[in-house]
Amino acid sequence: MRRAFNACIVLFVALAFVTACQSLPGLSAETHVDDAAITASVKTKLVADKASNLTRIDVDTNRGTVYLTGSVDTTERKKRAERLAWRATGVKGVVDNLQVVQNR
């Protein structure tokens, strides 16, 4: 009986440990870190592209898919932002929700 109780305790501790390693529901800690690295890489590429002034773009990544939101002033800059996002390592897809807003 004691042996069965100890086995249950070990199983419970192991289960608690595995569950605690989950940073978001349904995502492993590794996936969350990869998404954060992709987001950082895309943001760095956008900021470094001084000619296009792509600093007003929000970037989020979920399971390798990059989501771009915000506004740009030309269609070319919108395309440029998407191309830069695709260049980041680990990107599986890009969802371009950028709005083209003409400055007056």
C-alpha positions as CSV (number, residue, x, y, z in Angstrom):
1,M,0.0,0.0,0.0
2,R,2.8,2.4,0.9
3,R,4.6,1.6,-2.4
4,A,1.4,2.5,-4.4
5,F,1.1,5.7,-2.4
6,N,4.7,6.7,-3.1
7,A,4.2,5.9,-6.8
8,C,1.2,8.2,-6.9
9,I,3.2,11.0,-5.2
10,V,6.0,10.7,-7.7
11,L,3.5,10.7,-10.6
12,F,1.8,13.7,-9.1
13,V,5.1,15.7,-8.8
14,A,6.1,14.7,-12.3
15,L,2.8,15.9,-13.7
16,A,3.0,19.1,-11.8
17,F,6.5,19.7,-13.1
18,V,5.5,19.1,-16.7
19,T,2.4,21.3,-16.3
20,A,4.4,24.1,-14.8
21,C,6.7,24.2,-17.8
22,Q,3.8,25.3,-19.9
23,S,4.0,29.1,-20.3
24,L,0.7,29.6,-22.2
25,P,-2.2,27.3,-22.6
26,G,-1.4,24.9,-25.4
27,L,2.1,26.3,-26.0
28,S,5.3,24.9,-24.7
29,A,7.9,27.2,-23.1
30,E,10.1,26.5,-26.2
31,T,7.4,27.7,-28.6
32,H,6.8,30.9,-26.5
33,V,10.6,31.6,-26.6
34,D,10.7,31.0,-30.3
35,D,7.8,33.3,-30.9
36,A,9.4,36.0,-28.8
37,A,12.7,35.7,-30.7
38,I,10.8,35.9,-34.0
39,T,9.0,39.0,-32.8
40,A,12.2,40.6,-31.7
41,S,13.9,39.8,-35.0
42,V,11.1,41.2,-37.1
43,K,11.0,44.4,-35.0
44,T,14.7,44.8,-35.4
45,K,14.5,44.5,-39.2
46,L,11.6,47.0,-39.3
47,V,13.5,49.6,-37.2
48,A,16.8,49.0,-39.2
49,D,15.0,49.8,-42.4
50,K,15.3,53.6,-42.0
51,A,14.5,54.4,-45.6
52,S,10.9,53.0,-45.2
53,N,10.2,54.4,-41.6
54,L,8.4,51.2,-40.5
55,T,8.5,52.1,-36.7
56,R,4.7,52.5,-36.4
57,I,4.0,48.8,-37.0
58,D,3.1,46.4,-34.1
59,V,4.4,42.9,-34.4
60,D,3.0,39.8,-32.6
61,T,3.9,36.2,-33.2
62,N,1.9,33.1,-32.4
63,R,3.3,29.6,-33.3
64,G,5.6,31.0,-35.9
65,T,3.0,33.2,-37.6
66,V,3.8,36.9,-37.6
67,Y,0.9,39.4,-37.3
68,L,1.6,42.9,-38.5
69,T,-0.8,45.7,-37.5
70,G,-0.6,49.4,-37.6
71,S,-0.4,51.9,-40.4
72,V,1.9,52.9,-43.2
73,D,1.7,55.7,-45.7
74,T,2.2,53.8,-49.0
75,T,1.4,50.4,-50.5
76,E,5.1,49.9,-51.2
77,R,6.0,50.3,-47.4
78,K,3.2,47.8,-46.6
79,K,4.8,45.3,-49.0
80,R,8.3,46.1,-47.7
81,A,7.2,45.3,-44.1
82,E,5.8,42.0,-45.1
83,R,9.0,41.1,-47.0
84,L,11.1,42.0,-44.0
85,A,8.9,39.9,-41.7
86,W,9.4,36.8,-44.0
87,R,13.2,37.2,-43.7
88,A,13.2,36.5,-40.0
89,T,14.4,33.1,-39.0
90,G,11.6,30.7,-38.0
91,V,8.7,32.5,-39.6
92,K,6.0,30.1,-40.9
93,G,3.5,32.7,-42.1
94,V,2.8,36.4,-42.1
95,V,-0.6,38.0,-41.6
96,D,-0.5,41.5,-42.9
97,N,-3.2,43.7,-41.2
98,L,-1.4,46.9,-42.1
99,Q,-3.6,49.9,-43.2
100,V,-2.4,52.3,-45.8
101,V,-3.2,55.8,-44.6
102,Q,-2.3,58.7,-46.8
103,N,-0.7,61.6,-44.9
104,R,-2.3,65.0,-45.8
